[in-house]
Amino acid sequence: MLRDGIRSVLESAGHQVVAESADLTTALGELLRLSPEVLLLDLNLGQRSGLELLTAVIRIVWRRPAHSPPFWQPP
């Protein structure tokens, strides 16, 4: 329901929503396939954290090695 509301607001403002996903694996696949200009990210993606997805995207975009320290450390 919240997702529908966000979609409605974005589309009424002239934006095109190209994908939605409820889990990290699907979201990462869609990001790689579609290369969107903007990403709205929920921090709760099923069993995984949206921060995990963000970290994966940053590493892919900047081609950081997997053993690099994360950009964000929880307090």
HTML snippet that shows the backbone in 3Dmol.js (N, CA, C, O; Angstrom):
<script src="https://3Dmol.org/build/3Dmol-min.js"></script>
<div id="view" style="width:600px;height:400px;position:relative"></div>
<script>
const pdb = `
ATOM      1  N   MET A   1       0.813  -1.186   0.000  1.00  0.00           N
ATOM      2  CA  MET A   1       0.000   0.000   0.000  1.00  0.00           C
ATOM      3  C   MET A   1       0.862   1.258   0.000  1.00  0.00           C
ATOM      4  O   MET A   1       0.585   2.196  -0.747  1.00  0.00           O
ATOM      5  N   LEU A   2       1.899   1.288   0.825  1.00  0.00           N
ATOM      6  CA  LEU A   2       2.800   2.424   0.856  1.00  0.00           C
ATOM      7  C   LEU A   2       3.507   2.564  -0.495  1.00  0.00           C
ATOM      8  O   LEU A   2       3.684   3.668  -1.010  1.00  0.00           O
ATOM      9  N   ARG A   3       3.901   1.429  -1.048  1.00  0.00           N
ATOM     10  CA  ARG A   3       4.579   1.437  -2.345  1.00  0.00           C
ATOM     11  C   ARG A   3       3.684   2.041  -3.425  1.00  0.00           C
ATOM     12  O   ARG A   3       4.157   2.804  -4.267  1.00  0.00           O
ATOM     13  N   ASP A   4       2.392   1.702  -3.403  1.00  0.00           N
ATOM     14  CA  ASP A   4       1.442   2.264  -4.372  1.00  0.00           C
ATOM     15  C   ASP A   4       1.335   3.774  -4.220  1.00  0.00           C
ATOM     16  O   ASP A   4       1.251   4.494  -5.215  1.00  0.00           O
ATOM     17  N   GLY A   5       1.338   4.257  -2.984  1.00  0.00           N
ATOM     18  CA  GLY A   5       1.255   5.693  -2.733  1.00  0.00           C
ATOM     19  C   GLY A   5       2.472   6.432  -3.246  1.00  0.00           C
ATOM     20  O   GLY A   5       2.353   7.497  -3.852  1.00  0.00           O
ATOM     21  N   ILE A   6       3.647   5.864  -3.002  1.00  0.00           N
ATOM     22  CA  ILE A   6       4.889   6.477  -3.488  1.00  0.00           C
ATOM     23  C   ILE A   6       4.894   6.489  -5.007  1.00  0.00           C
ATOM     24  O   ILE A   6       5.245   7.497  -5.620  1.00  0.00           O
ATOM     25  N   ARG A   7       4.507   5.375  -5.618  1.00  0.00           N
ATOM     26  CA  ARG A   7       4.435   5.300  -7.082  1.00  0.00           C
ATOM     27  C   ARG A   7       3.502   6.376  -7.636  1.00  0.00           C
ATOM     28  O   ARG A   7       3.834   7.050  -8.612  1.00  0.00           O
ATOM     29  N   SER A   8       2.340   6.533  -7.014  1.00  0.00           N
ATOM     30  CA  SER A   8       1.351   7.510  -7.459  1.00  0.00           C
ATOM     31  C   SER A   8       1.901   8.934  -7.388  1.00  0.00           C
ATOM     32  O   SER A   8       1.723   9.722  -8.316  1.00  0.00           O
ATOM     33  N   VAL A   9       2.563   9.255  -6.292  1.00  0.00           N
ATOM     34  CA  VAL A   9       3.139  10.596  -6.139  1.00  0.00           C
ATOM     35  C   VAL A   9       4.220  10.841  -7.187  1.00  0.00           C
ATOM     36  O   VAL A   9       4.260  11.904  -7.805  1.00  0.00           O
ATOM     37  N   LEU A  10       5.085   9.871  -7.383  1.00  0.00           N
ATOM     38  CA  LEU A  10       6.168  10.029  -8.368  1.00  0.00           C
ATOM     39  C   LEU A  10       5.615  10.174  -9.782  1.00  0.00           C
ATOM     40  O   LEU A  10       6.052  11.042 -10.538  1.00  0.00           O
ATOM     41  N   GLU A  11       4.660   9.329 -10.137  1.00  0.00           N
ATOM     42  CA  GLU A  11       4.097   9.389 -11.484  1.00  0.00           C
ATOM     43  C   GLU A  11       3.309  10.671 -11.716  1.00  0.00           C
ATOM     44  O   GLU A  11       3.325  11.218 -12.819  1.00  0.00           O
ATOM     45  N   SER A  12       2.625  11.151 -10.693  1.00  0.00           N
ATOM     46  CA  SER A  12       1.870  12.407 -10.866  1.00  0.00           C
ATOM     47  C   SER A  12       2.810  13.599 -11.016  1.00  0.00           C
ATOM     48  O   SER A  12       2.417  14.644 -11.533  1.00  0.00           O
ATOM     49  N   ALA A  13       4.052  13.438 -10.563  1.00  0.00           N
ATOM     50  CA  ALA A  13       5.057  14.498 -10.720  1.00  0.00           C
ATOM     51  C   ALA A  13       5.825  14.347 -12.032  1.00  0.00           C
ATOM     52  O   ALA A  13       6.758  15.105 -12.299  1.00  0.00           O
ATOM     53  N   GLY A  14       5.430  13.360 -12.856  1.00  0.00           N
ATOM     54  CA  GLY A  14       6.062  13.192 -14.167  1.00  0.00           C
ATOM     55  C   GLY A  14       7.215  12.212 -14.220  1.00  0.00           C
ATOM     56  O   GLY A  14       7.895  12.110 -15.241  1.00  0.00           O
ATOM     57  N   HIS A  15       7.443  11.490 -13.134  1.00  0.00           N
ATOM     58  CA  HIS A  15       8.535  10.502 -13.112  1.00  0.00           C
ATOM     59  C   HIS A  15       8.018   9.142 -13.562  1.00  0.00           C
ATOM     60  O   HIS A  15       6.832   8.840 -13.434  1.00  0.00           O
ATOM     61  N   GLN A  16       8.920   8.334 -14.085  1.00  0.00           N
ATOM     62  CA  GLN A  16       8.567   6.979 -14.506  1.00  0.00           C
ATOM     63  C   GLN A  16       9.163   5.982 -13.520  1.00  0.00           C
ATOM     64  O   GLN A  16      10.377   5.960 -13.316  1.00  0.00           O
ATOM     65  N   VAL A  17       8.328   5.165 -12.914  1.00  0.00           N
ATOM     66  CA  VAL A  17       8.795   4.106 -12.025  1.00  0.00           C
ATOM     67  C   VAL A  17       9.076   2.893 -12.895  1.00  0.00           C
ATOM     68  O   VAL A  17       8.169   2.361 -13.535  1.00  0.00           O
ATOM     69  N   VAL A  18      10.343   2.448 -12.921  1.00  0.00           N
ATOM     70  CA  VAL A  18      10.721   1.370 -13.834  1.00  0.00           C
ATOM     71  C   VAL A  18      10.755   0.003 -13.178  1.00  0.00           C
ATOM     72  O   VAL A  18      10.734  -1.012 -13.873  1.00  0.00           O
ATOM     73  N   ALA A  19      10.807  -0.047 -11.845  1.00  0.00           N
ATOM     74  CA  ALA A  19      10.842  -1.352 -11.176  1.00  0.00           C
ATOM     75  C   ALA A  19      10.526  -1.197  -9.700  1.00  0.00           C
ATOM     76  O   ALA A  19      10.689  -0.125  -9.116  1.00  0.00           O
ATOM     77  N   GLU A  20      10.073  -2.289  -9.114  1.00  0.00           N
ATOM     78  CA  GLU A  20       9.862  -2.400  -7.671  1.00  0.00           C
ATOM     79  C   GLU A  20      10.350  -3.779  -7.263  1.00  0.00           C
ATOM     80  O   GLU A  20      10.285  -4.728  -8.044  1.00  0.00           O
ATOM     81  N   SER A  21      10.836  -3.882  -6.044  1.00  0.00           N
ATOM     82  CA  SER A  21      11.303  -5.175  -5.570  1.00  0.00           C
ATOM     83  C   SER A  21      11.112  -5.269  -4.062  1.00  0.00           C
ATOM     84  O   SER A  21      11.222  -4.275  -3.345  1.00  0.00           O
ATOM     85  N   ALA A  22      10.827  -6.471  -3.597  1.00  0.00           N
ATOM     86  CA  ALA A  22      10.638  -6.697  -2.167  1.00  0.00           C
ATOM     87  C   ALA A  22      11.813  -7.417  -1.529  1.00  0.00           C
ATOM     88  O   ALA A  22      11.806  -7.656  -0.321  1.00  0.00           O
ATOM     89  N   ASP A  23      12.838  -7.770  -2.330  1.00  0.00           N
ATOM     90  CA  ASP A  23      13.987  -8.457  -1.741  1.00  0.00           C
ATOM     91  C   ASP A  23      15.285  -7.987  -2.395  1.00  0.00           C
ATOM     92  O   ASP A  23      15.286  -7.460  -3.507  1.00  0.00           O
ATOM     93  N   LEU A  24      16.372  -8.188  -1.684  1.00  0.00           N
ATOM     94  CA  LEU A  24      17.687  -7.697  -2.100  1.00  0.00           C
ATOM     95  C   LEU A  24      18.141  -8.280  -3.430  1.00  0.00           C
ATOM     96  O   LEU A  24      18.618  -7.537  -4.288  1.00  0.00           O
ATOM     97  N   THR A  25      18.010  -9.564  -3.625  1.00  0.00           N
ATOM     98  CA  THR A  25      18.498 -10.212  -4.843  1.00  0.00           C
ATOM     99  C   THR A  25      17.792  -9.677  -6.085  1.00  0.00           C
ATOM    100  O   THR A  25      18.442  -9.354  -7.079  1.00  0.00           O
ATOM    101  N   THR A  26      16.475  -9.584  -6.032  1.00  0.00           N
ATOM    102  CA  THR A  26      15.714  -9.066  -7.165  1.00  0.00           C
ATOM    103  C   THR A  26      16.034  -7.599  -7.396  1.00  0.00           C
ATOM    104  O   THR A  26      16.179  -7.169  -8.541  1.00  0.00           O
ATOM    105  N   ALA A  27      16.146  -6.829  -6.323  1.00  0.00           N
ATOM    106  CA  ALA A  27      16.449  -5.402  -6.447  1.00  0.00           C
ATOM    107  C   ALA A  27      17.801  -5.190  -7.119  1.00  0.00           C
ATOM    108  O   ALA A  27      17.923  -4.340  -8.000  1.00  0.00           O
ATOM    109  N   LEU A  28      18.817  -5.950  -6.718  1.00  0.00           N
ATOM    110  CA  LEU A  28      20.141  -5.807  -7.322  1.00  0.00           C
ATOM    111  C   LEU A  28      20.101  -6.176  -8.798  1.00  0.00           C
ATOM    112  O   LEU A  28      20.709  -5.494  -9.624  1.00  0.00           O
ATOM    113  N   GLY A  29      19.395  -7.243  -9.136  1.00  0.00           N
ATOM    114  CA  GLY A  29      19.265  -7.639 -10.542  1.00  0.00           C
ATOM    115  C   GLY A  29      18.592  -6.563 -11.375  1.00  0.00           C
ATOM    116  O   GLY A  29      19.029  -6.270 -12.488  1.00  0.00           O
ATOM    117  N   GLU A  30      17.530  -5.974 -10.841  1.00  0.00           N
ATOM    118  CA  GLU A  30      16.824  -4.906 -11.555  1.00  0.00           C
ATOM    119  C   GLU A  30      17.698  -3.667 -11.704  1.00  0.00           C
ATOM    120  O   GLU A  30      17.686  -3.017 -12.749  1.00  0.00           O
ATOM    121  N   LEU A  31      18.448  -3.343 -10.670  1.00  0.00           N
ATOM    122  CA  LEU A  31      19.351  -2.194 -10.757  1.00  0.00           C
ATOM    123  C   LEU A  31      20.396  -2.387 -11.848  1.00  0.00           C
ATOM    124  O   LEU A  31      20.665  -1.473 -12.628  1.00  0.00           O
ATOM    125  N   LEU A  32      20.977  -3.563 -11.900  1.00  0.00           N
ATOM    126  CA  LEU A  32      22.000  -3.835 -12.914  1.00  0.00           C
ATOM    127  C   LEU A  32      21.398  -3.863 -14.312  1.00  0.00           C
ATOM    128  O   LEU A  32      22.032  -3.422 -15.271  1.00  0.00           O
ATOM    129  N   ARG A  33      20.189  -4.374 -14.432  1.00  0.00           N
ATOM    130  CA  ARG A  33      19.534  -4.481 -15.741  1.00  0.00           C
ATOM    131  C   ARG A  33      19.051  -3.128 -16.252  1.00  0.00           C
ATOM    132  O   ARG A  33      19.169  -2.838 -17.442  1.00  0.00           O
ATOM    133  N   LEU A  34      18.511  -2.302 -15.367  1.00  0.00           N
ATOM    134  CA  LEU A  34      17.857  -1.063 -15.794  1.00  0.00           C
ATOM    135  C   LEU A  34      18.709   0.199 -15.663  1.00  0.00           C
ATOM    136  O   LEU A  34      18.468   1.176 -16.373  1.00  0.00           O
ATOM    137  N   SER A  35      19.693   0.197 -14.776  1.00  0.00           N
ATOM    138  CA  SER A  35      20.528   1.381 -14.511  1.00  0.00           C
ATOM    139  C   SER A  35      19.692   2.648 -14.329  1.00  0.00           C
ATOM    140  O   SER A  35      19.837   3.595 -15.103  1.00  0.00           O
ATOM    141  N   PRO A  36      18.828   2.680 -13.326  1.00  0.00           N
ATOM    142  CA  PRO A  36      17.974   3.854 -13.140  1.00  0.00           C
ATOM    143  C   PRO A  36      18.775   5.080 -12.695  1.00  0.00           C
ATOM    144  O   PRO A  36      19.883   4.958 -12.172  1.00  0.00           O
ATOM    145  N   GLU A  37      18.200   6.244 -12.911  1.00  0.00           N
ATOM    146  CA  GLU A  37      18.843   7.490 -12.496  1.00  0.00           C
ATOM    147  C   GLU A  37      18.655   7.762 -11.014  1.00  0.00           C
ATOM    148  O   GLU A  37      19.486   8.427 -10.396  1.00  0.00           O
ATOM    149  N   VAL A  38      17.573   7.256 -10.438  1.00  0.00           N
ATOM    150  CA  VAL A  38      17.254   7.487  -9.026  1.00  0.00           C
ATOM    151  C   VAL A  38      16.861   6.161  -8.392  1.00  0.00           C
ATOM    152  O   VAL A  38      16.193   5.335  -9.016  1.00  0.00           O
ATOM    153  N   LEU A  39      17.279   5.966  -7.153  1.00  0.00           N
ATOM    154  CA  LEU A  39      16.936   4.764  -6.404  1.00  0.00           C
ATOM    155  C   LEU A  39      16.294   5.178  -5.087  1.00  0.00           C
ATOM    156  O   LEU A  39      16.908   5.883  -4.286  1.00  0.00           O
ATOM    157  N   LEU A  40      15.065   4.742  -4.866  1.00  0.00           N
ATOM    158  CA  LEU A  40      14.425   4.894  -3.554  1.00  0.00           C
ATOM    159  C   LEU A  40      14.561   3.551  -2.863  1.00  0.00           C
ATOM    160  O   LEU A  40      14.138   2.526  -3.399  1.00  0.00           O
ATOM    161  N   LEU A  41      15.141   3.551  -1.694  1.00  0.00           N
ATOM    162  CA  LEU A  41      15.514   2.304  -1.054  1.00  0.00           C
ATOM    163  C   LEU A  41      14.901   2.192   0.336  1.00  0.00           C
ATOM    164  O   LEU A  41      15.067   3.075   1.177  1.00  0.00           O
ATOM    165  N   ASP A  42      14.194   1.097   0.561  1.00  0.00           N
ATOM    166  CA  ASP A  42      13.676   0.769   1.882  1.00  0.00           C
ATOM    167  C   ASP A  42      14.790   0.047   2.639  1.00  0.00           C
ATOM    168  O   ASP A  42      15.457  -0.824   2.078  1.00  0.00           O
ATOM    169  N   LEU A  43      14.989   0.392   3.869  1.00  0.00           N
ATOM    170  CA  LEU A  43      16.043  -0.265   4.638  1.00  0.00           C
ATOM    171  C   LEU A  43      15.687  -1.687   5.023  1.00  0.00           C
ATOM    172  O   LEU A  43      16.561  -2.441   5.451  1.00  0.00           O
ATOM    173  N   ASN A  44      14.428  -2.076   4.883  1.00  0.00           N
ATOM    174  CA  ASN A  44      13.990  -3.427   5.196  1.00  0.00           C
ATOM    175  C   ASN A  44      13.638  -4.133   3.884  1.00  0.00           C
ATOM    176  O   ASN A  44      12.581  -3.876   3.307  1.00  0.00           O
ATOM    177  N   LEU A  45      14.507  -5.009   3.417  1.00  0.00           N
ATOM    178  CA  LEU A  45      14.262  -5.764   2.185  1.00  0.00           C
ATOM    179  C   LEU A  45      14.137  -7.243   2.525  1.00  0.00           C
ATOM    180  O   LEU A  45      15.071  -8.014   2.304  1.00  0.00           O
ATOM    181  N   GLY A  46      13.019  -7.630   3.046  1.00  0.00           N
ATOM    182  CA  GLY A  46      12.811  -9.028   3.417  1.00  0.00           C
ATOM    183  C   GLY A  46      13.739  -9.413   4.553  1.00  0.00           C
ATOM    184  O   GLY A  46      13.731  -8.782   5.611  1.00  0.00           O
ATOM    185  N   GLN A  47      14.522 -10.427   4.341  1.00  0.00           N
ATOM    186  CA  GLN A  47      15.442 -10.922   5.369  1.00  0.00           C
ATOM    187  C   GLN A  47      16.752 -10.143   5.405  1.00  0.00           C
ATOM    188  O   GLN A  47      17.573 -10.348   6.299  1.00  0.00           O
ATOM    189  N   ARG A  48      16.950  -9.254   4.443  1.00  0.00           N
ATOM    190  CA  ARG A  48      18.224  -8.537   4.326  1.00  0.00           C
ATOM    191  C   ARG A  48      18.011  -7.041   4.558  1.00  0.00           C
ATOM    192  O   ARG A  48      16.878  -6.562   4.604  1.00  0.00           O
ATOM    193  N   SER A  49      19.102  -6.325   4.702  1.00  0.00           N
ATOM    194  CA  SER A  49      19.051  -4.891   4.926  1.00  0.00           C
ATOM    195  C   SER A  49      19.231  -4.137   3.612  1.00  0.00           C
ATOM    196  O   SER A  49      20.008  -4.544   2.748  1.00  0.00           O
ATOM    197  N   GLY A  50      18.512  -3.048   3.480  1.00  0.00           N
ATOM    198  CA  GLY A  50      18.698  -2.193   2.317  1.00  0.00           C
ATOM    199  C   GLY A  50      20.105  -1.621   2.265  1.00  0.00           C
ATOM    200  O   GLY A  50      20.597  -1.274   1.192  1.00  0.00           O
ATOM    201  N   LEU A  51      20.761  -1.519   3.434  1.00  0.00           N
ATOM    202  CA  LEU A  51      22.145  -1.052   3.458  1.00  0.00           C
ATOM    203  C   LEU A  51      23.072  -2.049   2.761  1.00  0.00           C
ATOM    204  O   LEU A  51      24.081  -1.649   2.181  1.00  0.00           O
ATOM    205  N   GLU A  52      22.745  -3.332   2.811  1.00  0.00           N
ATOM    206  CA  GLU A  52      23.526  -4.337   2.085  1.00  0.00           C
ATOM    207  C   GLU A  52      23.424  -4.085   0.580  1.00  0.00           C
ATOM    208  O   GLU A  52      24.415  -4.185  -0.143  1.00  0.00           O
ATOM    209  N   LEU A  53      22.229  -3.761   0.124  1.00  0.00           N
ATOM    210  CA  LEU A  53      22.035  -3.459  -1.298  1.00  0.00           C
ATOM    211  C   LEU A  53      22.809  -2.207  -1.670  1.00  0.00           C
ATOM    212  O   LEU A  53      23.473  -2.174  -2.706  1.00  0.00           O
ATOM    213  N   LEU A  54      22.733  -1.188  -0.846  1.00  0.00           N
ATOM    214  CA  LEU A  54      23.445   0.049  -1.123  1.00  0.00           C
ATOM    215  C   LEU A  54      24.953  -0.191  -1.191  1.00  0.00           C
ATOM    216  O   LEU A  54      25.623   0.343  -2.074  1.00  0.00           O
ATOM    217  N   THR A  55      25.486  -0.982  -0.273  1.00  0.00           N
ATOM    218  CA  THR A  55      26.907  -1.315  -0.285  1.00  0.00           C
ATOM    219  C   THR A  55      27.287  -2.044  -1.571  1.00  0.00           C
ATOM    220  O   THR A  55      28.317  -1.744  -2.174  1.00  0.00           O
ATOM    221  N   ALA A  56      26.456  -3.002  -1.993  1.00  0.00           N
ATOM    222  CA  ALA A  56      26.730  -3.736  -3.235  1.00  0.00           C
ATOM    223  C   ALA A  56      26.715  -2.795  -4.433  1.00  0.00           C
ATOM    224  O   ALA A  56      27.572  -2.900  -5.311  1.00  0.00           O
ATOM    225  N   VAL A  57      25.760  -1.885  -4.478  1.00  0.00           N
ATOM    226  CA  VAL A  57      25.667  -0.934  -5.593  1.00  0.00           C
ATOM    227  C   VAL A  57      26.899  -0.043  -5.627  1.00  0.00           C
ATOM    228  O   VAL A  57      27.465   0.189  -6.696  1.00  0.00           O
ATOM    229  N   ILE A  58      27.318   0.453  -4.481  1.00  0.00           N
ATOM    230  CA  ILE A  58      28.505   1.319  -4.421  1.00  0.00           C
ATOM    231  C   ILE A  58      29.726   0.562  -4.908  1.00  0.00           C
ATOM    232  O   ILE A  58      30.520   1.095  -5.684  1.00  0.00           O
ATOM    233  N   ARG A  59      29.884  -0.667  -4.465  1.00  0.00           N
ATOM    234  CA  ARG A  59      31.050  -1.455  -4.899  1.00  0.00           C
ATOM    235  C   ARG A  59      31.026  -1.719  -6.396  1.00  0.00           C
ATOM    236  O   ARG A  59      32.071  -1.705  -7.046  1.00  0.00           O
ATOM    237  N   ILE A  60      29.847  -1.958  -6.945  1.00  0.00           N
ATOM    238  CA  ILE A  60      29.742  -2.208  -8.385  1.00  0.00           C
ATOM    239  C   ILE A  60      30.027  -0.935  -9.161  1.00  0.00           C
ATOM    240  O   ILE A  60      30.788  -0.947 -10.129  1.00  0.00           O
ATOM    241  N   VAL A  61      29.417   0.161  -8.738  1.00  0.00           N
ATOM    242  CA  VAL A  61      29.591   1.429  -9.450  1.00  0.00           C
ATOM    243  C   VAL A  61      31.037   1.895  -9.386  1.00  0.00           C
ATOM    244  O   VAL A  61      31.591   2.327 -10.397  1.00  0.00           O
ATOM    245  N   TRP A  62      31.647   1.815  -8.227  1.00  0.00           N
ATOM    246  CA  TRP A  62      33.020   2.284  -8.070  1.00  0.00           C
ATOM    247  C   TRP A  62      34.037   1.163  -8.160  1.00  0.00           C
ATOM    248  O   TRP A  62      35.234   1.385  -7.978  1.00  0.00           O
ATOM    249  N   ARG A  63      33.555  -0.055  -8.445  1.00  0.00           N
ATOM    250  CA  ARG A  63      34.419  -1.236  -8.601  1.00  0.00           C
ATOM    251  C   ARG A  63      35.396  -1.399  -7.441  1.00  0.00           C
ATOM    252  O   ARG A  63      36.595  -1.609  -7.626  1.00  0.00           O
ATOM    253  N   ARG A  64      34.835  -1.294  -6.238  1.00  0.00           N
ATOM    254  CA  ARG A  64      35.638  -1.489  -5.041  1.00  0.00           C
ATOM    255  C   ARG A  64      35.782  -2.986  -4.764  1.00  0.00           C
ATOM    256  O   ARG A  64      34.823  -3.737  -4.941  1.00  0.00           O
ATOM    257  N   PRO A  65      36.936  -3.419  -4.342  1.00  0.00           N
ATOM    258  CA  PRO A  65      37.102  -4.836  -3.989  1.00  0.00           C
ATOM    259  C   PRO A  65      36.175  -5.226  -2.839  1.00  0.00           C
ATOM    260  O   PRO A  65      35.882  -4.414  -1.961  1.00  0.00           O
ATOM    261  N   ALA A  66      35.724  -6.464  -2.856  1.00  0.00           N
ATOM    262  CA  ALA A  66      34.794  -6.947  -1.831  1.00  0.00           C
ATOM    263  C   ALA A  66      35.397  -6.879  -0.434  1.00  0.00           C
ATOM    264  O   ALA A  66      34.658  -6.766   0.544  1.00  0.00           O
ATOM    265  N   HIS A  67      36.731  -6.946  -0.314  1.00  0.00           N
ATOM    266  CA  HIS A  67      37.357  -6.904   1.005  1.00  0.00           C
ATOM    267  C   HIS A  67      37.553  -5.484   1.520  1.00  0.00           C
ATOM    268  O   HIS A  67      38.055  -5.300   2.629  1.00  0.00           O
ATOM    269  N   SER A  68      37.166  -4.475   0.738  1.00  0.00           N
ATOM    270  CA  SER A  68      37.270  -3.084   1.189  1.00  0.00           C
ATOM    271  C   SER A  68      36.360  -2.846   2.376  1.00  0.00           C
ATOM    272  O   SER A  68      35.291  -3.449   2.476  1.00  0.00           O
ATOM    273  N   PRO A  69      36.775  -1.979   3.267  1.00  0.00           N
ATOM    274  CA  PRO A  69      35.894  -1.689   4.409  1.00  0.00           C
ATOM    275  C   PRO A  69      34.628  -1.009   3.947  1.00  0.00           C
ATOM    276  O   PRO A  69      34.644  -0.291   2.947  1.00  0.00           O
ATOM    277  N   PRO A  70      33.522  -1.220   4.654  1.00  0.00           N
ATOM    278  CA  PRO A  70      32.274  -0.559   4.266  1.00  0.00           C
ATOM    279  C   PRO A  70      32.370   0.945   4.433  1.00  0.00           C
ATOM    280  O   PRO A  70      33.173   1.443   5.222  1.00  0.00           O
ATOM    281  N   PHE A  71      31.545   1.666   3.686  1.00  0.00           N
ATOM    282  CA  PHE A  71      31.519   3.119   3.797  1.00  0.00           C
ATOM    283  C   PHE A  71      30.825   3.552   5.073  1.00  0.00           C
ATOM    284  O   PHE A  71      31.085   4.638   5.591  1.00  0.00           O
ATOM    285  N   TRP A  72      29.946   2.707   5.578  1.00  0.00           N
ATOM    286  CA  TRP A  72      29.159   3.057   6.754  1.00  0.00           C
ATOM    287  C   TRP A  72      29.322   1.972   7.777  1.00  0.00           C
ATOM    288  O   TRP A  72      29.153   0.789   7.480  1.00  0.00           O
ATOM    289  N   GLN A  73      29.651   2.372   8.984  1.00  0.00           N
ATOM    290  CA  GLN A  73      29.775   1.427  10.087  1.00  0.00           C
ATOM    291  C   GLN A  73      28.673   1.739  11.101  1.00  0.00           C
ATOM    292  O   GLN A  73      28.533   2.889  11.519  1.00  0.00           O
ATOM    293  N   PRO A  74      27.891   0.738  11.502  1.00  0.00           N
ATOM    294  CA  PRO A  74      26.879   1.009  12.525  1.00  0.00           C
ATOM    295  C   PRO A  74      27.539   1.495  13.807  1.00  0.00           C
ATOM    296  O   PRO A  74      28.655   1.083  14.125  1.00  0.00           O
ATOM    297  N   PRO A  75      26.859   2.367  14.545  1.00  0.00           N
ATOM    298  CA  PRO A  75      27.461   2.878  15.808  1.00  0.00           C
ATOM    299  C   PRO A  75      27.608   1.785  16.835  1.00  0.00           C
ATOM    300  O   PRO A  75      28.090   2.036  17.940  1.00  0.00           O
TER     301      PRO A  75
END
`;
const viewer = $3Dmol.createViewer("view");
viewer.addModel(pdb, "pdb");
viewer.setStyle({}, {cartoon: {color: "spectrum"}});
viewer.zoomTo();
viewer.render();
</script>
